[in-house]
């Protein structure tokens, strides 16, 4: 599903340049649930941003679902993001003046789907994350866990190939975190490929594979026995 | 192509309405800026137009390119005559003037009693009497200064002059003072200086420039000549030049010709007097044109200021919405979709503000109109703004709105989604 070869990325800070990713190679098969771990500054967020086409690598190949991702202009990147990827952010990033339903239907709007159909699909996904009754509420009227579930519904609504979650539990308490991870595991069981960036060990253990980054290189890449989040709830 | 399709897409507007509705303060402040601009523009140019119309109404019953010429005393000794000689204009001058000054369209010799010195003749009927000014006129006079005659009546005609008929056209006030309310004066007789005259018409008085009043009585020139024994004398000429003639030039030619006929020094400025309405009109029209231009400039400048305000506020709001725009980009909004949304927001706000401003301006103009309706001495009528001007202003606003919207739109697009998302 995802294939990365020899990926490099540096940022220039003033006159000096910071080499963040120093040759990353890894593959993700369809249906995997991968945790990308590392301390801050290890390059894990940069990697996720490049995977999410929010950022562009300096060197290396990136193939997503047999499509080589290169020479992207913003318009093309936007199309690919919309088709291939769903994003879940640490700070939810819901649009605060739109209701839960409107937030979920937003990626569908950018896919050019008609309003009525859009709302039906969005409602299905809200139901899936257990927030059907909250569809008309604004983000400010939702709890953190609910917000993240709306964000997950939004990420799923466009039927992406890959779900990218950047510290999805970073702003949540542990109980809520496990609820969110439970949801992510369920989505994964349905066959969706998911990458989770986290620095929390217990969250990483709920994935099927852990990739550890340190100073811009992969220091460990192993499959693990998944801990079911439902056992904590 | 894609962006054009977007304009007519209901969803695009739903997005725009959503963002406008949810940023109420911003919307209101923005709208007020442009609203004020267009309001000033409409109110000012409407007011200027009202003044324009007012002037036009003041002079609507007299030919634009007309003038009066009269004779006075000489101020320079000439051709053997000493200074201070009285000059009298003659009926025979007309033929000379027409020959020498081809720009003359109409020329009407006039005599009057009670206008320039002297007392008004006594007009009486039965036991009522009053003093009114009496004019001796040829029908050609009405070609220069329109006389509105009430139904059933007419002005003095050629036949009246030919036979020196004792007929007269009276004014509204003459009628009210000499007749009962329900009495029809047409065909009745009144006495002018003890001579019976039959009334052939009542003229409607239109207030405006000049010395005429609502009590004036017009009789045939020839009749006037006989009863007041004026001979060949003409007190003054009323002249209308062709529309394309230069009024000042015509006046000078008339004066020069008259000076030659009456053996007056060409340098004598006093002997022949004149009042040039055409010149006055030109000045007044220049003034009201200036007013219109001024209001146009002020209005458009204010609109521009307002639109710049919109751009400014949108720029701030783009900064505030950086994250939202980043999220939209992450969810698959293309840069052109983001750009179009912001430009459309700008245009939409401008347009709404513009329309409200136009409506408010119209209300104010209607108010001014109602307030000045009954002021006859104030030259102000029907303040309107021509539709093309309004549409033009709207077009300018849409254009400027697009242009100014480009700045924040470009700004929004230039922010990378990754940076937008990172911003907390």
Contacts between the chains, C-beta under 8 A, distances in Angstrom:
chain1	res1	chain2	res2	distance
A	49	B	418	5.4
A	52	B	330	7.3
A	54	B	330	6.4
A	54	B	416	7.4
A	54	B	417	5.2
A	54	B	418	4.1
A	54	B	421	7.1
A	55	B	416	7.8
A	55	B	418	5.1
A	74	B	329	7.9
A	74	B	334	7.0
A	74	B	335	4.6
A	74	B	413	7.5
A	75	B	334	4.5
A	75	B	335	6.1
A	75	B	336	6.7
A	78	B	329	6.3
A	78	B	332	5.3
A	78	B	333	6.0
A	78	B	334	4.2
A	78	B	335	7.1
A	78	B	337	7.8
A	79	B	332	6.9
A	79	B	334	6.9
A	81	B	329	7.9
A	81	B	330	6.3
A	81	B	331	7.3
A	81	B	332	5.1
A	82	B	331	6.8
A	82	B	332	2.4
A	83	B	332	7.6
A	87	B	330	5.1
A	87	B	331	7.3
A	89	B	421	6.7
A	91	B	424	7.1
A	93	B	323	6.8
A	93	B	326	7.7
A	93	B	327	4.7
A	93	B	330	7.7
A	93	B	421	6.5
A	94	B	327	7.8
A	95	B	324	5.3
A	95	B	327	6.3
A	95	B	328	7.8
A	96	B	324	7.8
A	97	B	18	6.8
A	97	B	19	7.4
A	97	B	21	7.9
A	97	B	22	3.2
A	97	B	23	7.6
A	98	B	18	6.6
A	98	B	22	7.9
A	102	B	18	7.5
A	106	B	328	7.1
A	106	B	331	5.5
A	107	B	331	4.3
A	107	B	332	5.6
A	109	B	11	5.9
A	109	B	15	7.2
A	110	B	328	7.6
A	110	B	331	6.0
A	110	B	332	4.1
A	110	B	333	5.2
A	110	B	334	7.8
A	110	B	337	6.8
A	111	B	332	6.9
A	115	B	10	7.1
A	115	B	11	5.9
A	115	B	14	7.3
A	154	B	331	7.3
A	158	B	331	7.6
A	158	B	332	6.9
